[in-house]
């Protein structure tokens, strides 16, 4: 098994991991792996992932080394991370939103057909990457979301509905509520120092279109002060199979205390 972790930046997930950033993350990983393989042609299979999620990499490797497709391996690797709840940012039981609920986002892309399947803000279903593959295989859509994504996954045979929260996630959420819902992902709203409901600030008389360097740095600091590996990141995986075909995928339960629906 090739260890390509040295090729990856320390973190490859953005704080606000939405559908667009999932695509950017996936294609960035794809580009890096393909660039490496251009100078090491013929050396397949290859499995690479963000973070040292070794059990997920091993699960993917077992599949691809036995001759299965890159898509099969990506799904197996990300599924292993979902089951292990890697870092609390993958699978059920982690990263509660503002309502205390855990939801799942996942994406898979087949480099042979260029087909993509994804789910976002999916409730009640723990198998995110498998649901994403079902979207890719059995629909002409790219993305299904929310309860409709869950209904689709159940209709296609995945187990559910399931409570995706855990005692750990609910304890984290309770402590956050006791801290007046701070920090959170709202901006330019009131109230600023306690839980919502939130309302847009009245900007009457404020100076639009101007932003001093000091204000900009203060905004950046306020948005990044609560960002860390254990509250926003995820697994992204790329696999070359023995035929040299590539597939990529990612799975996450999102940012901790995100606004529901994000």
C-alpha positions as CSV (number, residue, x, y, z in Angstrom):
1,X,0.0,0.0,0.0
2,X,1.4,3.4,-0.9
3,X,1.4,6.0,1.8
4,X,0.6,9.3,0.1
5,X,-0.3,11.3,3.2
6,X,2.9,13.3,2.8
7,X,1.4,14.7,-0.4
8,X,-1.6,16.2,1.3
9,X,-2.0,19.5,3.1
10,X,-2.7,19.3,6.8
11,X,-6.4,20.0,6.3
12,X,-8.5,19.8,3.1
13,X,-11.9,20.8,4.3
14,X,-13.4,24.2,4.7
15,X,-15.2,25.4,7.8
16,X,-18.5,25.7,6.0
17,X,-18.5,22.5,4.0
18,X,-21.4,23.0,1.6
19,X,-22.1,21.3,-1.7
20,X,-19.8,23.7,-3.7
21,X,-16.9,23.2,-1.3
22,X,-17.3,19.4,-1.4
23,X,-16.9,19.6,-5.2
24,X,-13.8,21.8,-4.9
25,X,-12.3,19.6,-2.2
26,X,-12.9,16.5,-4.3
27,X,-11.5,17.9,-7.5
28,X,-8.5,19.3,-5.6
29,X,-7.8,15.8,-4.3
30,X,-8.3,14.3,-7.7
31,X,-5.8,16.8,-9.3
32,X,-3.2,16.1,-6.7
33,X,-3.4,12.3,-7.0
34,X,-3.4,12.4,-10.8
35,X,-0.4,14.7,-10.8
36,X,1.5,12.3,-8.6
37,X,0.6,9.3,-10.7
38,X,1.7,11.0,-13.9
39,X,5.3,10.5,-12.7
40,X,4.6,7.0,-11.3
41,X,2.6,5.5,-14.1
42,X,1.6,1.8,-13.9
43,X,1.7,1.6,-10.1
44,X,-1.9,0.7,-9.3
45,X,-3.9,0.4,-7.2
46,X,-3.6,3.5,-5.0
47,X,-5.7,4.6,-2.0
48,X,-5.3,8.1,-0.5
49,X,-7.4,10.0,2.1
50,X,-7.4,13.1,4.2
51,X,-6.3,12.7,7.8
52,X,-4.7,9.5,9.2
53,X,-8.0,7.5,9.0
54,X,-6.0,4.3,8.5
55,X,-8.9,1.9,9.1
56,X,-10.8,3.6,6.3
57,X,-7.8,3.4,4.0
58,X,-7.3,-0.3,4.8
59,X,-11.0,-1.0,4.2
60,X,-10.7,0.6,0.7
61,X,-7.4,-1.1,0.0
62,X,-8.8,-4.6,0.7
63,X,-11.6,-4.0,-1.8
64,X,-9.5,-2.5,-4.6
65,X,-6.6,-5.0,-4.0
66,X,-9.1,-7.9,-4.6
67,X,-9.9,-6.5,-8.0
68,X,-13.1,-4.5,-7.3
69,X,-13.7,-1.1,-8.8
70,X,-12.5,2.2,-7.5
71,X,-16.1,3.2,-6.8
72,X,-16.5,0.1,-4.7
73,X,-13.4,0.9,-2.7
74,X,-14.3,4.5,-2.1
75,X,-17.7,3.5,-0.8
76,X,-16.2,0.9,1.4
77,X,-13.5,3.2,2.8
78,X,-15.9,6.1,3.6
79,X,-18.4,3.6,5.0
80,X,-15.8,2.4,7.4
81,X,-15.2,5.9,8.6
82,X,-18.9,6.5,9.0
83,X,-19.2,3.3,11.1
84,X,-16.1,4.3,13.2
85,X,-17.4,7.9,13.5
86,X,-14.0,9.2,12.6
87,X,-13.0,12.2,14.7
88,X,-16.7,12.7,15.5
89,X,-17.0,14.5,12.1
90,X,-18.1,11.5,10.0
91,X,-21.2,9.3,10.4
92,X,-23.9,9.4,13.1
93,X,-23.5,10.7,16.6
94,X,-21.5,13.9,16.0
95,X,-21.6,17.5,15.0
96,X,-25.1,18.5,16.1
97,X,-26.7,21.5,14.4
98,X,-28.4,24.4,16.3
99,X,-31.4,22.1,17.0
100,X,-29.2,19.4,18.4
101,X,-29.8,17.1,15.4
102,X,-27.0,15.3,13.5
103,X,-27.5,15.1,9.7
104,X,-25.3,13.6,6.9
105,X,-23.7,14.9,3.8
106,X,-21.8,12.7,1.3
107,X,-20.7,12.6,-2.3
108,X,-19.2,10.0,-4.7
109,X,-17.9,10.5,-8.2
110,X,-17.0,7.9,-10.8
111,X,-14.0,9.0,-12.9
112,X,-14.9,6.6,-15.7
113,X,-18.4,7.8,-16.4
114,X,-18.0,11.2,-14.7
115,X,-21.3,10.6,-12.9
116,X,-21.8,12.1,-9.5
117,X,-24.2,11.3,-6.7
118,X,-24.7,13.2,-3.4
119,X,-26.9,13.7,-0.4
120,X,-27.0,16.7,1.9
121,X,-28.6,17.5,5.2
122,X,-29.9,13.9,5.1
123,X,-31.8,13.0,8.2
124,X,-32.4,9.5,9.8
125,X,-29.9,7.6,7.5
126,X,-26.4,6.8,8.8
127,X,-25.1,5.4,5.5
128,X,-24.3,8.6,3.7
129,X,-21.8,7.4,1.1
130,X,-24.0,4.4,0.2
131,X,-27.0,6.8,-0.2
132,X,-24.9,9.0,-2.5
133,X,-23.9,6.0,-4.6
134,X,-27.6,5.1,-5.0
135,X,-28.3,8.6,-6.2
136,X,-25.5,8.2,-8.8
137,X,-26.6,4.7,-9.9
138,X,-30.3,4.9,-10.0
139,X,-31.3,8.5,-10.7
140,X,-30.5,11.2,-13.3
141,X,-30.0,13.7,-10.5
142,X,-26.8,14.7,-8.7
143,X,-28.1,15.7,-5.3
144,X,-30.9,14.8,-3.0
145,X,-31.4,16.6,0.3
146,X,-33.1,16.4,3.7
147,X,-36.0,14.1,4.5
148,X,-36.6,13.4,0.8
149,X,-33.0,12.0,0.6
150,X,-33.8,9.8,3.6
151,X,-37.0,8.6,2.0
152,X,-35.2,7.8,-1.2
153,X,-32.5,5.9,0.7
154,X,-35.0,3.8,2.6
155,X,-36.9,3.0,-0.6
156,X,-33.7,1.7,-2.1
157,X,-33.1,-0.6,0.8
158,X,-30.8,1.3,3.3
159,X,-31.8,0.8,6.9
160,X,-33.8,3.6,8.6
161,X,-35.2,5.7,9.9
162,X,-32.5,5.9,12.6
163,X,-31.8,8.5,15.3
164,X,-28.5,9.9,14.3
165,X,-27.8,11.7,17.6
166,X,-25.8,10.2,20.4
167,X,-25.3,11.0,24.1
168,X,-22.1,12.7,23.2
169,X,-23.6,14.9,20.6
170,X,-26.6,15.8,22.8
171,X,-24.2,16.6,25.7
172,X,-22.2,18.9,23.5
173,X,-25.4,20.6,22.3
174,X,-26.7,21.1,25.8
175,X,-23.4,22.7,26.9
176,X,-23.5,25.0,23.9
177,X,-27.0,26.1,24.7
178,X,-25.9,26.8,28.3
179,X,-23.2,29.0,26.8
180,X,-25.9,31.1,25.1
181,X,-25.4,29.4,21.8
182,X,-21.9,30.7,21.4
183,X,-20.0,30.4,19.0
184,X,-22.4,30.1,16.1
185,X,-22.5,30.7,12.3
186,X,-24.7,33.7,12.3
187,X,-23.4,37.2,11.3
188,X,-24.9,40.7,11.2
189,X,-27.9,39.6,13.2
190,X,-29.4,40.4,16.6
191,X,-29.2,39.2,19.3
192,X,-25.4,38.7,19.2
193,X,-24.8,37.2,22.6
194,X,-27.5,34.7,23.1
195,X,-29.7,32.1,21.4
196,X,-32.2,33.1,18.6
197,X,-34.5,33.6,17.0
198,X,-32.2,35.9,15.1
199,X,-33.1,39.0,13.0
200,X,-31.1,41.0,10.6
201,X,-29.5,44.1,12.0
202,X,-30.8,47.5,10.9
203,X,-28.0,48.9,8.8
204,X,-29.7,52.3,8.3
205,X,-26.9,54.9,8.6
206,X,-24.1,52.4,8.4
207,X,-21.3,52.7,5.8
208,X,-21.9,50.2,3.1
209,X,-19.1,49.2,0.8
210,X,-16.3,50.1,3.1
211,X,-14.2,47.7,5.1
212,X,-11.1,48.7,7.0
213,X,-8.2,46.3,7.5
214,X,-8.9,46.2,11.2
215,X,-12.6,45.4,10.7
216,X,-11.6,42.7,8.2
217,X,-9.1,41.0,10.5
218,X,-11.6,41.2,13.4
219,X,-14.2,39.4,11.2
220,X,-11.7,36.7,10.2
221,X,-10.7,36.2,13.8
222,X,-14.3,35.9,15.0
223,X,-15.2,33.4,12.3
224,X,-12.1,31.2,12.8
225,X,-11.7,31.3,16.6
226,X,-13.8,28.1,17.1
227,X,-12.5,26.2,14.1
228,X,-10.6,23.0,14.8
229,X,-10.0,19.5,13.4
230,X,-12.6,18.0,15.7
231,X,-15.5,20.3,14.9
232,X,-15.5,20.8,11.1
233,X,-13.4,18.3,9.1
234,X,-14.2,15.1,7.4
235,X,-12.9,12.3,5.2
236,X,-12.2,12.7,1.5
237,X,-10.9,9.7,-0.4
238,X,-9.5,9.0,-3.9
239,X,-8.8,5.5,-5.3
240,X,-7.2,4.2,-8.4
241,X,-8.1,0.6,-9.1
242,X,-6.0,-2.0,-10.9
243,X,-7.3,-0.8,-14.2
244,X,-6.1,2.7,-13.5
245,X,-9.7,4.1,-13.1
246,X,-10.3,6.7,-10.4
247,X,-13.2,7.4,-8.1
248,X,-13.4,10.0,-5.3
249,X,-15.8,10.5,-2.4
250,X,-16.4,12.3,0.9
251,X,-18.7,11.9,3.9
252,X,-19.4,14.2,6.8
253,X,-21.9,15.2,9.5
254,X,-21.0,18.8,8.9
255,X,-19.9,21.7,11.0
256,X,-20.7,21.6,14.7
257,X,-23.7,23.9,15.6
258,X,-24.3,24.7,12.0
259,X,-27.6,26.4,11.0
260,X,-30.1,23.6,10.2
261,X,-30.2,22.9,6.4
262,X,-26.6,24.0,5.8
